[in-house]
Amino acid sequence: MTLPLIDGYGRQARDLRISVTDRCNFRCTYCMPKEDIRWLPRAEILTFDEIERVTRVFVERFGITSVRVTGGEPTARAQLPGLVARLARFPVELSMTTNGATLGRLARPLKSAGLHRVTISCDSLRPECFASITGRDMLTQVLEGVDAALDAGLRPVKINTVLVRGVNDGEVVDLARFGRERGVEVRFIEFMPLDGAGEWSSQRVVPAKEILERIGEVYPIEPVEPEVQAGAFNPAGRGVEPADRYRYLDGAGVVGVVASVTRPFCSNCDRVRLTAEGALRSCLFAVRERDLRSVLRGGGTDDDLAEAITAEVAAKWAGHSIGKVNFVRPGRSMSQIGG
């Protein structure tokens, strides 16, 4: 018997994000510190057995219906298809967020292991801008990864683009066109205060309204009805996706915007996050977290795990308060939390 995982504001958690490593082969400016990067000791990172056990508790006790594998860069974790195969045994939609650089060789093994869909981060189609953002001259490999994911049959394939004013905001239409031509859904994400350098400011945010206006001037769009937004895999009661989605009027696909700064979707949030070392976070911007690794390694039972999970979700706050005087920046950057 499953019991819904409900927080103090009546929101039900259905989506579990699992960071499998804090390591990454990129150095994206909006995600990681510029220098003095300190990786977690390997002994502190959850094992595959531990990840599988936590997932089982979430699924069997609380009815979680969606699991996303994240990082760092998840493909930096050795034997990742083996973990995917374990998680694919559960009745969930299984997805992954990746920078795509290694999908050329991993897309098919991951699909064969049971991965359903993939989201690839790509913030520029200009090699010099891409290298400036990521610290790596690997745009070609990422674009090859997009094609490899499509060829492997992963569906849908989505592209996440974080827009930063004065950096890549001039590529909105180019990226939208790329999505139309490749048959992938591009999702533009507002720049959030989780960059490693701590240099975020509201002036560098490109608002969703502006993004949509730029796209609409070239390719007319209309909103996708809310009941469609959760995607093809839609278990009963599935919460809404964070992206507001728009279809092109000429039928050439869908584009999305994640307005986490200017139009927060906290009231509909159905996500919880497990960091690479086993800390449960009820919000991307949480300033507190619950240590599940100590329960796992301290002889705790599944009941103990469930109790810890329930307590942390119950304490979830109403929202992150970005842009307000009471906003407190998390002590971790994005790469240390997991998307």
MOPE-V857487 format. One record per residue. N is the residue number from 1. RES is the residue in three letters. SS is DSSP state (hx for helix, st for strand, lp for the rest). NEAR is the number of other C-alpha atoms within 8 Angstrom. D_LAST is the distance of its C-alpha to the last C-alpha in Angstrom with 2 decimals. Layout:
# MOPE-V857487
n=N res=RES ss=SS near=NEAR d_last=D_LAST
n=N res=RES ss=SS near=NEAR d_last=D_LAST
This chain:
# MOPE-V857487
n=1 res=MET ss=lp near=4 d_last=29.57
n=2 res=THR ss=lp near=7 d_last=26.16
n=3 res=LEU ss=lp near=7 d_last=25.65
n=4 res=PRO ss=lp near=8 d_last=23.03
n=5 res=LEU ss=lp near=11 d_last=20.42
n=6 res=ILE ss=st near=11 d_last=21.34
n=7 res=ASP ss=lp near=12 d_last=20.49
n=8 res=GLY ss=lp near=9 d_last=23.18
n=9 res=TYR ss=lp near=6 d_last=22.69
n=10 res=GLY ss=lp near=6 d_last=23.17
n=11 res=ARG ss=lp near=11 d_last=19.66
n=12 res=GLN ss=st near=9 d_last=19.05
n=13 res=ALA ss=lp near=14 d_last=15.85
n=14 res=ARG ss=lp near=13 d_last=15.58
n=15 res=ASP ss=st near=12 d_last=11.98
n=16 res=LEU ss=st near=13 d_last=10.59
n=17 res=ARG ss=st near=14 d_last=7.16
n=18 res=ILE ss=st near=14 d_last=8.54
n=19 res=SER ss=st near=17 d_last=7.73
n=20 res=VAL ss=lp near=14 d_last=11.06
n=21 res=THR ss=lp near=13 d_last=11.59
n=22 res=ASP ss=lp near=15 d_last=11.00
n=23 res=ARG ss=lp near=10 d_last=13.24
n=24 res=CYS ss=lp near=10 d_last=12.91
n=25 res=ASN ss=lp near=6 d_last=15.83
n=26 res=PHE ss=lp near=7 d_last=14.80
n=27 res=ARG ss=lp near=13 d_last=15.02
n=28 res=CYS ss=lp near=9 d_last=13.33
n=29 res=THR ss=lp near=12 d_last=14.92
n=30 res=TYR ss=lp near=11 d_last=12.26
n=31 res=CYS ss=lp near=12 d_last=9.84
n=32 res=MET ss=lp near=13 d_last=12.40
n=33 res=PRO ss=lp near=12 d_last=15.89
n=34 res=LYS ss=lp near=9 d_last=18.77
n=35 res=GLU ss=lp near=4 d_last=20.73
n=36 res=ASP ss=lp near=5 d_last=21.38
n=37 res=ILE ss=lp near=6 d_last=18.24
n=38 res=ARG ss=lp near=4 d_last=18.76
n=39 res=TRP ss=lp near=6 d_last=17.11
n=40 res=LEU ss=lp near=8 d_last=17.24
n=41 res=PRO ss=lp near=6 d_last=20.50
n=42 res=ARG ss=hx near=5 d_last=20.15
n=43 res=ALA ss=hx near=5 d_last=22.11
n=44 res=GLU ss=hx near=7 d_last=19.50
n=45 res=ILE ss=lp near=12 d_last=16.73
n=46 res=LEU ss=lp near=13 d_last=16.99
n=47 res=THR ss=lp near=6 d_last=19.29
n=48 res=PHE ss=hx near=7 d_last=19.02
n=49 res=ASP ss=hx near=7 d_last=21.60
n=50 res=GLU ss=hx near=9 d_last=19.70
n=51 res=ILE ss=hx near=9 d_last=16.46
n=52 res=GLU ss=hx near=11 d_last=18.85
n=53 res=ARG ss=hx near=8 d_last=20.73
n=54 res=VAL ss=hx near=9 d_last=17.97
n=55 res=THR ss=hx near=9 d_last=16.86
n=56 res=ARG ss=hx near=10 d_last=20.56
n=57 res=VAL ss=hx near=12 d_last=21.02
n=58 res=PHE ss=hx near=11 d_last=18.27
n=59 res=VAL ss=hx near=12 d_last=19.86
n=60 res=GLU ss=hx near=10 d_last=23.49
n=61 res=ARG ss=hx near=11 d_last=23.66
n=62 res=PHE ss=hx near=11 d_last=21.32
n=63 res=GLY ss=lp near=12 d_last=21.09
n=64 res=ILE ss=lp near=13 d_last=17.36
n=65 res=THR ss=lp near=12 d_last=17.41
n=66 res=SER ss=st near=11 d_last=13.97
n=67 res=VAL ss=st near=13 d_last=11.89
n=68 res=ARG ss=st near=12 d_last=8.88
n=69 res=VAL ss=st near=13 d_last=8.79
n=70 res=THR ss=st near=16 d_last=6.07
n=71 res=GLY ss=lp near=20 d_last=7.12
n=72 res=GLY ss=lp near=14 d_last=8.41
n=73 res=GLU ss=lp near=14 d_last=9.98
n=74 res=PRO ss=hx near=16 d_last=10.65
n=75 res=THR ss=hx near=8 d_last=14.06
n=76 res=ALA ss=hx near=10 d_last=15.10
n=77 res=ARG ss=lp near=9 d_last=15.65
n=78 res=ALA ss=lp near=5 d_last=19.27
n=79 res=GLN ss=lp near=6 d_last=20.43
n=80 res=LEU ss=hx near=10 d_last=17.12
n=81 res=PRO ss=hx near=9 d_last=19.22
n=82 res=GLY ss=hx near=8 d_last=20.98
n=83 res=LEU ss=hx near=10 d_last=18.01
n=84 res=VAL ss=hx near=12 d_last=17.15
n=85 res=ALA ss=hx near=11 d_last=20.84
n=86 res=ARG ss=hx near=9 d_last=20.75
n=87 res=LEU ss=hx near=10 d_last=17.93
n=88 res=ALA ss=lp near=12 d_last=19.67
n=89 res=ARG ss=lp near=6 d_last=22.63
n=90 res=PHE ss=lp near=8 d_last=21.07
n=91 res=PRO ss=lp near=7 d_last=21.68
n=92 res=VAL ss=lp near=9 d_last=18.14
n=93 res=GLU ss=st near=9 d_last=16.41
n=94 res=LEU ss=st near=14 d_last=14.52
n=95 res=SER ss=st near=13 d_last=11.97
n=96 res=MET ss=st near=12 d_last=9.77
n=97 res=THR ss=st near=14 d_last=7.52
n=98 res=THR ss=st near=13 d_last=9.69
n=99 res=ASN ss=lp near=9 d_last=11.71
n=100 res=GLY ss=lp near=13 d_last=14.61
n=101 res=ALA ss=lp near=10 d_last=17.13
n=102 res=THR ss=lp near=10 d_last=18.26
n=103 res=LEU ss=hx near=13 d_last=18.20
n=104 res=GLY ss=hx near=12 d_last=21.85
n=105 res=ARG ss=hx near=7 d_last=22.75
n=106 res=LEU ss=hx near=8 d_last=20.01
n=107 res=ALA ss=hx near=13 d_last=19.60
n=108 res=ARG ss=hx near=10 d_last=22.79
n=109 res=PRO ss=hx near=9 d_last=22.40
n=110 res=LEU ss=hx near=12 d_last=18.98
n=111 res=LYS ss=hx near=12 d_last=20.60
n=112 res=SER ss=hx near=7 d_last=23.62
n=113 res=ALA ss=hx near=11 d_last=21.68
n=114 res=GLY ss=lp near=10 d_last=20.44
n=115 res=LEU ss=lp near=15 d_last=17.16
n=116 res=HIS ss=lp near=10 d_last=17.52
n=117 res=ARG ss=st near=11 d_last=15.30
n=118 res=VAL ss=st near=15 d_last=12.88
n=119 res=THR ss=st near=12 d_last=10.81
n=120 res=ILE ss=st near=13 d_last=11.77
n=121 res=SER ss=st near=11 d_last=10.91
n=122 res=CYS ss=lp near=11 d_last=14.39
n=123 res=ASP ss=lp near=11 d_last=15.34
n=124 res=SER ss=lp near=11 d_last=19.07
n=125 res=LEU ss=lp near=11 d_last=21.90
n=126 res=ARG ss=lp near=6 d_last=24.15
n=127 res=PRO ss=hx near=10 d_last=24.25
n=128 res=GLU ss=hx near=7 d_last=25.12
n=129 res=CYS ss=hx near=11 d_last=22.41
n=130 res=PHE ss=hx near=17 d_last=19.76
n=131 res=ALA ss=hx near=12 d_last=21.12
n=132 res=SER ss=hx near=8 d_last=21.18
n=133 res=ILE ss=hx near=10 d_last=17.51
n=134 res=THR ss=hx near=11 d_last=16.27
n=135 res=GLY ss=lp near=10 d_last=19.28
n=136 res=ARG ss=lp near=9 d_last=20.15
n=137 res=ASP ss=lp near=9 d_last=22.72
n=138 res=MET ss=lp near=10 d_last=21.00
n=139 res=LEU ss=hx near=10 d_last=20.81
n=140 res=THR ss=hx near=6 d_last=23.37
n=141 res=GLN ss=hx near=11 d_last=21.43
n=142 res=VAL ss=hx near=14 d_last=18.31
n=143 res=LEU ss=hx near=9 d_last=20.71
n=144 res=GLU ss=hx near=11 d_last=22.41
n=145 res=GLY ss=hx near=14 d_last=19.20
n=146 res=VAL ss=hx near=12 d_last=18.93
n=147 res=ASP ss=hx near=8 d_last=22.54
n=148 res=ALA ss=hx near=12 d_last=22.14
n=149 res=ALA ss=hx near=15 d_last=19.47
n=150 res=LEU ss=hx near=10 d_last=21.92
n=151 res=ASP ss=hx near=7 d_last=24.84
n=152 res=ALA ss=hx near=9 d_last=23.37
n=153 res=GLY ss=lp near=7 d_last=23.15
n=154 res=LEU ss=lp near=14 d_last=19.43
n=155 res=ARG ss=lp near=8 d_last=19.34
n=156 res=PRO ss=lp near=8 d_last=17.93
n=157 res=VAL ss=st near=14 d_last=16.46
n=158 res=LYS ss=st near=11 d_last=14.29
n=159 res=ILE ss=st near=13 d_last=13.67
n=160 res=ASN ss=st near=13 d_last=11.04
n=161 res=THR ss=st near=12 d_last=13.06
n=162 res=VAL ss=st near=9 d_last=12.44
n=163 res=LEU ss=st near=14 d_last=16.03
n=164 res=VAL ss=st near=12 d_last=17.73
n=165 res=ARG ss=lp near=10 d_last=21.34
n=166 res=GLY ss=lp near=7 d_last=23.82
n=167 res=VAL ss=lp near=8 d_last=21.53
n=168 res=ASN ss=lp near=12 d_last=20.57
n=169 res=ASP ss=hx near=10 d_last=21.48
n=170 res=GLY ss=hx near=7 d_last=24.67
n=171 res=GLU ss=hx near=9 d_last=23.02
n=172 res=VAL ss=hx near=11 d_last=21.96
n=173 res=VAL ss=hx near=10 d_last=24.88
n=174 res=ASP ss=hx near=8 d_last=24.72
n=175 res=LEU ss=hx near=11 d_last=21.17
n=176 res=ALA ss=hx near=11 d_last=22.19
n=177 res=ARG ss=hx near=8 d_last=25.23
n=178 res=PHE ss=hx near=8 d_last=23.32
n=179 res=GLY ss=hx near=14 d_last=21.45
n=180 res=ARG ss=hx near=12 d_last=24.83
n=181 res=GLU ss=hx near=7 d_last=26.55
n=182 res=ARG ss=hx near=6 d_last=24.13
n=183 res=GLY ss=lp near=8 d_last=23.49
n=184 res=VAL ss=lp near=12 d_last=19.72
n=185 res=GLU ss=st near=14 d_last=17.85
n=186 res=VAL ss=st near=14 d_last=16.53
n=187 res=ARG ss=st near=13 d_last=14.12
n=188 res=PHE ss=st near=13 d_last=14.60
n=189 res=ILE ss=st near=13 d_last=12.10
n=190 res=GLU ss=st near=16 d_last=13.84
n=191 res=PHE ss=lp near=13 d_last=13.37
n=192 res=MET ss=lp near=10 d_last=11.89
n=193 res=PRO ss=lp near=9 d_last=13.36
n=194 res=LEU ss=lp near=13 d_last=10.71
n=195 res=ASP ss=lp near=15 d_last=12.53
n=196 res=GLY ss=lp near=12 d_last=14.05
n=197 res=ALA ss=lp near=9 d_last=17.55
n=198 res=GLY ss=lp near=7 d_last=17.43
n=199 res=GLU ss=lp near=6 d_last=19.25
n=200 res=TRP ss=lp near=10 d_last=17.53
n=201 res=SER ss=lp near=7 d_last=20.20
n=202 res=SER ss=hx near=6 d_last=20.66
n=203 res=GLN ss=hx near=5 d_last=23.07
n=204 res=ARG ss=hx near=10 d_last=20.43
n=205 res=VAL ss=st near=12 d_last=18.56
n=206 res=VAL ss=lp near=12 d_last=19.74
n=207 res=PRO ss=lp near=10 d_last=20.12
n=208 res=ALA ss=hx near=13 d_last=19.41
n=209 res=LYS ss=hx near=6 d_last=23.17
n=210 res=GLU ss=hx near=8 d_last=24.08
n=211 res=ILE ss=hx near=12 d_last=21.78
n=212 res=LEU ss=hx near=9 d_last=23.35
n=213 res=GLU ss=hx near=8 d_last=26.79
n=214 res=ARG ss=hx near=10 d_last=26.55
n=215 res=ILE ss=hx near=13 d_last=25.58
n=216 res=GLY ss=hx near=9 d_last=28.17
n=217 res=GLU ss=hx near=7 d_last=30.91
n=218 res=VAL ss=hx near=7 d_last=30.70
n=219 res=TYR ss=lp near=8 d_last=29.38
n=220 res=PRO ss=lp near=10 d_last=30.25
n=221 res=ILE ss=st near=10 d_last=27.61
n=222 res=GLU ss=st near=8 d_last=27.64
n=223 res=PRO ss=st near=8 d_last=25.11
n=224 res=VAL ss=lp near=10 d_last=24.09
n=225 res=GLU ss=lp near=6 d_last=25.36
n=226 res=PRO ss=hx near=7 d_last=22.92
n=227 res=GLU ss=hx near=5 d_last=24.03
n=228 res=VAL ss=hx near=8 d_last=22.90
n=229 res=GLN ss=hx near=11 d_last=19.43
n=230 res=ALA ss=lp near=12 d_last=17.94
n=231 res=GLY ss=lp near=6 d_last=18.91
n=232 res=ALA ss=lp near=5 d_last=21.43
n=233 res=PHE ss=lp near=6 d_last=20.17
n=234 res=ASN ss=lp near=8 d_last=21.07
n=235 res=PRO ss=lp near=6 d_last=22.12
n=236 res=ALA ss=lp near=4 d_last=24.38
n=237 res=GLY ss=lp near=5 d_last=22.81
n=238 res=ARG ss=lp near=9 d_last=19.31
n=239 res=GLY ss=lp near=9 d_last=17.54
n=240 res=VAL ss=lp near=9 d_last=16.93
n=241 res=GLU ss=lp near=7 d_last=13.97
n=242 res=PRO ss=lp near=7 d_last=12.37
n=243 res=ALA ss=lp near=9 d_last=14.01
n=244 res=ASP ss=st near=12 d_last=17.72
n=245 res=ARG ss=st near=11 d_last=19.30
n=246 res=TYR ss=st near=11 d_last=22.62
n=247 res=ARG ss=st near=13 d_last=25.00
n=248 res=TYR ss=st near=13 d_last=27.31
n=249 res=LEU ss=lp near=9 d_last=30.87
n=250 res=ASP ss=lp near=5 d_last=32.18
n=251 res=GLY ss=lp near=6 d_last=30.08
n=252 res=ALA ss=lp near=9 d_last=27.94
n=253 res=GLY ss=lp near=11 d_last=24.62
n=254 res=VAL ss=st near=11 d_last=21.87
n=255 res=VAL ss=st near=13 d_last=19.68
n=256 res=GLY ss=st near=12 d_last=16.95
n=257 res=VAL ss=st near=14 d_last=15.85
n=258 res=VAL ss=st near=12 d_last=13.04
n=259 res=ALA ss=lp near=14 d_last=15.17
n=260 res=SER ss=lp near=10 d_last=13.01
n=261 res=VAL ss=lp near=11 d_last=15.62
n=262 res=THR ss=lp near=7 d_last=18.88
n=263 res=ARG ss=lp near=6 d_last=18.56
n=264 res=PRO ss=lp near=7 d_last=16.09
n=265 res=PHE ss=lp near=9 d_last=15.54
n=266 res=CYS ss=hx near=8 d_last=15.44
n=267 res=SER ss=hx near=7 d_last=18.64
n=268 res=ASN ss=hx near=8 d_last=17.22
n=269 res=CYS ss=lp near=11 d_last=13.92
n=270 res=ASP ss=lp near=10 d_last=13.87
n=271 res=ARG ss=st near=11 d_last=10.58
n=272 res=VAL ss=st near=13 d_last=10.42
n=273 res=ARG ss=st near=15 d_last=8.22
n=274 res=LEU ss=st near=14 d_last=10.00
n=275 res=THR ss=lp near=14 d_last=9.64
n=276 res=ALA ss=lp near=16 d_last=11.48
n=277 res=GLU ss=lp near=9 d_last=14.65
n=278 res=GLY ss=lp near=11 d_last=14.63
n=279 res=ALA ss=st near=12 d_last=13.89
n=280 res=LEU ss=st near=14 d_last=13.12
n=281 res=ARG ss=st near=14 d_last=11.42
n=282 res=SER ss=lp near=12 d_last=12.45
n=283 res=CYS ss=lp near=10 d_last=10.54
n=284 res=LEU ss=lp near=8 d_last=7.70
n=285 res=PHE ss=lp near=7 d_last=10.96
n=286 res=ALA ss=lp near=10 d_last=12.97
n=287 res=VAL ss=lp near=8 d_last=15.74
n=288 res=ARG ss=lp near=5 d_last=16.66
n=289 res=GLU ss=lp near=10 d_last=15.42
n=290 res=ARG ss=st near=10 d_last=17.45
n=291 res=ASP ss=st near=9 d_last=18.37
n=292 res=LEU ss=lp near=11 d_last=18.54
n=293 res=ARG ss=hx near=10 d_last=19.48
n=294 res=SER ss=hx near=7 d_last=22.78
n=295 res=VAL ss=hx near=12 d_last=23.55
n=296 res=LEU ss=hx near=11 d_last=22.88
n=297 res=ARG ss=hx near=7 d_last=24.96
n=298 res=GLY ss=lp near=6 d_last=27.47
n=299 res=GLY ss=lp near=6 d_last=29.05
n=300 res=GLY ss=lp near=10 d_last=27.33
n=301 res=THR ss=lp near=8 d_last=27.95
n=302 res=ASP ss=hx near=7 d_last=25.71
n=303 res=ASP ss=hx near=7 d_last=27.25
n=304 res=ASP ss=hx near=9 d_last=26.11
n=305 res=LEU ss=hx near=14 d_last=22.49
n=306 res=ALA ss=hx near=11 d_last=22.78
n=307 res=GLU ss=hx near=8 d_last=24.43
n=308 res=ALA ss=hx near=10 d_last=21.75
n=309 res=ILE ss=hx near=10 d_last=19.01
n=310 res=THR ss=hx near=9 d_last=21.33
n=311 res=ALA ss=hx near=8 d_last=22.12
n=312 res=GLU ss=hx near=13 d_last=18.61
n=313 res=VAL ss=hx near=12 d_last=17.73
n=314 res=ALA ss=hx near=9 d_last=21.20
n=315 res=ALA ss=lp near=8 d_last=20.53
n=316 res=LYS ss=lp near=10 d_last=17.56
n=317 res=TRP ss=lp near=6 d_last=18.55
n=318 res=ALA ss=lp near=7 d_last=19.42
n=319 res=GLY ss=lp near=6 d_last=16.89
n=320 res=HIS ss=lp near=10 d_last=15.43
n=321 res=SER ss=lp near=7 d_last=18.58
n=322 res=ILE ss=lp near=6 d_last=17.29
n=323 res=GLY ss=lp near=7 d_last=20.57
n=324 res=LYS ss=lp near=6 d_last=22.74
n=325 res=VAL ss=lp near=4 d_last=24.91
n=326 res=ASN ss=lp near=5 d_last=23.37
n=327 res=PHE ss=lp near=9 d_last=19.77
n=328 res=VAL ss=lp near=5 d_last=18.72
n=329 res=ARG ss=lp near=8 d_last=16.04
n=330 res=PRO ss=lp near=9 d_last=13.88
n=331 res=GLY ss=lp near=5 d_last=15.25
n=332 res=ARG ss=lp near=8 d_last=12.12
n=333 res=SER ss=lp near=13 d_last=10.43
n=334 res=MET ss=hx near=13 d_last=6.79
n=335 res=SER ss=hx near=13 d_last=7.68
n=336 res=GLN ss=hx near=11 d_last=9.14
n=337 res=ILE ss=hx near=15 d_last=6.71
n=338 res=GLY ss=lp near=16 d_last=3.81
n=339 res=GLY ss=lp near=10 d_last=0.00
